[in-house]
C-alpha cells in the first residue's frame, strides 16, 4: 500500500509540474514517443514513476539554467556600469590633458 501511495503522490506532483511548466509537457510527449515500446509491459504506476523521474531531472536542469541566466543578467548589468564608469573616467582624463598650463613662469 505504501508504494501505491507513493505512486499516487508522484502522479499528483507530475501533473503539477506539467501544469506549471508547459515546456515539460513537450519533453514528456517526446519521451513517450521515444520510449513507448519499453513501457508497454509496465503498469500505469510504473510508467508514472519513470515519467516523474525523468521530468524531475529535466525540471532541475531547467531551474539551474534559469539561475545561470539570472547570474548572466546580473553580470551584464555590472559590466555595463563598469563600462559607463570607464567612459566617464576617459572623458575626465581627456579634459585634464586638454587644460592649458596655468602655472606662471
N, C-alpha and C positions, 0 to 999 in steps of 0.2 A: 504494500500500500504506500510505503514511503516513496518508492520510485515513481509511482503514478502521480503522487502529489508534486514531486519534483518536476516531472514532465509537464504537468498542468501549469505550474508556476512558470516554467520556461516558455510554454506556449503563450502565456499572457505577456511575458517580457518580450517575446519575439514580435507579437502583434503591436506592442507599444513602440518598439524600435522601428518597425516598418511604417507605422503611422507618423512618427516624429521625423523620420528621415527617409523621404521618398526615394532617394538615390539607392538606398539599401534594397528597396523593392526590386529595382532593376538588376542589382547584383544577384539577389536571390533568384530571380527568374532565370538569369543566365546560368547560375549554378544548378538549378533544377533541370534545365535542358541538358547541360553538360553531364550531369551525374544521374540522370533518370534511370538508366539501366542498372546502376548499382543499388538504387533504393527500392527496386521492385519487390524484393523479398523481405523488406523490413516493414514493421507496423508503423502506424502514424506517429506514435510517441517517439519511436527511434528516429524517424525522419525529422521530427520537430527538434529533437535533441541535436542531431547533426547540423541542421539548419541554424539553430541557435548558436552553436559553437562557431560556425563559420562567420555568421553575421556579427557575433560579438567581437571576433578578431578584426573584421573589416571596420566595425564601428570604432574600435580602439585606434586603428590606423587613421581613420577619418578625424578623430579628435586630435591625435598627435599632429596631423597635417594642419589642422586649424590653429593649434597652438604655435606651430612654426610660422605660419602665415602672420599671426599677430606679432611675433617677435620680429619678423622681417619688416612689417609696417612700422613698428616702433623704431627700429634701427634706421629705416628710411627717413623718418621724421628727424631723428637725431643727426643724421648725415646732412639733411637739408639745413638744419640750424647751424651746423658747423660750417657749411659752405657759405651761408649768409654772413656769419661772423668773419670768415676769411676774406670775403669780398669787402666787408666794411674795413678790415684792417689794411687791406691792399690800398684802398682809396685813401685812408689816413696816411699811409706811408708815401703815396704819390704826392699828396698835398704837402707833407713835410719836406719832401725833396724839392718841390717847386717854390717854396717860400724863399724870398730874397734874403740874402745875408744881411741881417740888421746890426751886426757888430760894427762899431766905429773903429776906424783905423787909427 
